[in-house]
Amino acid sequence: MGVKSVAAYRTGFDLDPARPSPERVTEAARRWFARGLAGPLQERLDADEMPLPDALRLARWAGRDDARRVHRLPGGPADDG
């Protein structure tokens, strides 16, 4: 089943075909990334498997690398040596 089929099933055929603005895409990606990373990090913190400073550092670097990859900016993981 493709994306269009799922979208039609969930929203009907009134799906706006216009591409969202870059700002809207970036904001959505930021929220999804935060939700996706927050759960596993919180589990590690709750189990005392990771101290908070390490969790924050991991989240910061993962976000940085992901943003650089998505926006094709220099300084991503491959550039760190």
N, C-alpha and C positions, 0 to 999 in steps of 0.2 A: 504494500500500500504506500503510495507516494504522499509527499507533503500536501499537495493540492487536494488529494482525496480526503486526508485527515481534516484539513481546514474546511473543506466543503461539508463534511459530516458534522463538524462541531459548530460551524457558524452559518451554514447554508451557503448559498452562492453569492452572498452580498460581500464577499471578501474584497477589500480595497486592493487593487493590483499595484498601486503606487509604492515605490520604494520609500521606506521611512527615512527621515533626515539622519545624517551621520550622528548628530547629537542624541537623537532618540535611540539609535542602535547602541551607541556607546553607553548610555545610561542603563539600558536593559542588560547589556553584557556585564556591566559592573554589578548590578543587583544579582544576576544569576551566578556570577563568579563568587560573590560574597556568600550567597546561600549554599552554594556547592562546596565551598571550602570550610565554612563555619562549622558544619556538623562534624566532620572528621577531626578537625582541630579541637573542638569542644570535648569530644570523646577522649582524646589523648590527654587533655588537661584534667578532665574528671577522673581519669584512671591514674593520675600522677605519672604518666609516661613522658610528659614534656612540660618544662616550665613555661610560664606565660611569655617571658622575653623571647624564647626560641619560637613559640607559636606565632608571635607578632612578626618576628624577623622572617620566618618562612612565608607568611601571608604577603608581606611587603615585597619580597623578592619574586614570589610566584606571580603576583599582580604586575610587577614591573616587567618581567620577562614576557608575560602573556600580552601586555599592552604593546610592547616593542614588536612582538611577532605579528600581532594583528595589524598594526599600523606600519609594518615594514620599516621600522626605525633601526639605526645602528645601535650597537651596545647590547644586543641580546645575549643569550647564554653562549652562543658560539664565539662571541667577541671577548668573553671574560677569560679566555685562556684555558 
